[in-house]
Amino acid sequence: ASLLLSGKLLGTDDTKLIALYPNPKDLEIPDEMNLHYPTFYELYRQAHRAEEENLTEIFGAAYRKALETLVKTYLTEQFSADAPAILTETLGKSIARIEYPRIKALAKVAAWIGNDETHTVKKNPNLNVADMKNFMVALCHLILAEKVGDEAAGLTARK
């Protein structure tokens, strides 16, 4: 028995695979996030998958959960003594703890959009999940840059 694919019989020499379903697009966030923030990375990957599956009513909330995980993990690394409070407080209160202004701004606006995705009435109807993802990608890059900068500062402090 043979199977017809794109006008060709499977099992013959001239068969070629055209596509494999699902064919997910690459994640927009840096791969290094998986090394430093694996829980965030997995949540983001699942949110991305929900978006690829066109699950329009849930993928925004899934990105919001990924954002909260990233922010809280980032902060517990910086303020380990405050970890229990950070993990139980609201995302907005956690974001207020962020010292770097650009990281704080990106997290804050992404959280606004994410919150809109979980509520019936949007407070920021001019912003959407694409905007949220754009802010989250920039947030990832800044957090990674801060990690590399901290590493370099540690190296220069030893000399």
Disulfide bonds with the S-S distance in Angstrom:
none
